[in-house]
Amino acid sequence: MKQKLLSGRNCKMVFRATFLAFTLLQGPVAVAETVGKLGEYEVRFAPWRAKGERMSGDFVPRAVIQVTRGRTGGRDEILKELSPLEPGCGEVPALASLADRYVVLCGHLGGRHFTYRVFRLGAGGLESTALDAFDQASPLVIDAQDRITTLVTRRDQFPSELKGPLYFPFVYALHADESGMGFAPAFDEAARPQYLQFYEWTKANKNLSQFLPVMLAALVASRDQKAICREIKEWGTGEQQKRGRTVPVDRVIDDWAKRLPSIGYPHFDFNSCRVD
């Protein structure tokens, strides 16, 4: 989702990483600050302390987001927003600057729904967008296409079929242009390293029999044909050696490859890995 805050002179109110391996990704990392600056604007994200205010309904604010703009002799308050998010996401700081173009906030709802809020100076003024990182916050990094990206793991993707929680990986990239900005899943070459690192960590630490759908999702998302075919061939060989007989692992892989597009993954034809 995206939200435009300013247009010209008119105001419109409109890290612990998921896995340690992800911290090894190339690109600048966020540096903790108390105030984020974007040109003449300042962004603050701080714990909210009640001063006699009464909140309506069940809303309980945990923080305040404040944006001010400099002027001669002082600063004008552009935005003051009470937020249910508690500032901070483990090793990912509550407020940071990234690539000298963005101010990034990170907070959570009682240890879940880690949420990023990203501010930048757009063509018409200050803009912001948000991303729900669910149960874990991975560091934001700059990828090979000069985009802000992060890996989000989403659970309960097949709740009636899989015993969980099982977390499926999605790399989200920030798309920003003159029309605005927002996060969207990425399955391109620049996102590939994050998917393959997720796969390698899962392969080294989890059981294939339970995590095959998740591991296949990471491979399919990487769109690395050689890696996909190599790994699923290894799966079949390993299962046959363990069980001492041919098992229908090919059928299981093919079945999951057909299901993954229903939750947003690219289509993959398992038959393309078969050699006559």
RASULDA-V798404 format. One line per field, one symbol per residue. ss: DSSP state (H for helix, E for strand, C for the rest). burial: b if it has 9 or more other ideal C-beta (glycine too) atoms within 8 Angstrom, else e. A space follows every 10 residues. Layout:
ss=???
burial=???
This chain:
ss=CEEECEECCE ECCCCCCCCH HHHHCCCCCC EECCCEEECC EEEEEEECCC CCCCCCCCCC CCEEEEEEEE ECCEEEEEEE EEECCEECEC CECCEEEECC CEEEEEEEEC CEEEEEEEEE EECCEEEEEE EECCCCCCCC EECCCCCEEE EEEECCCCCC CCCCCCCEEE EEEEEEECCE EEEEEECCHH HHHHHHHHHH HHHHHCCHHH HHHHHHHHHH HHCCHHHHHH HHHHHHHHHH HHHCCCCCHH HHHHHHHHHH HHHCCCCCCH HHHCCC
burial=ebbbbbeeee eeeebebbee bbeebeeeeb eebeebbbee bbbbbeebee eeeeeeeeee bbbbbbbbbe eeeeeeebbe ebbebbbbbe ebbbbbbbee ebbbbbbbbe eebbbbbbbb bbeebbbbbb bebbbbbbbb bbbeeebbbb bbbbbebbee eeeeebbbbb bbbbbeeeeb bbeeebbeeb bbebbbbbbb bbbeebebee bbbbbbbbbb bbbbeebbbe bbbebbebbb eeeeeeeebe ebbbebbebb bebebeebeb eebeee
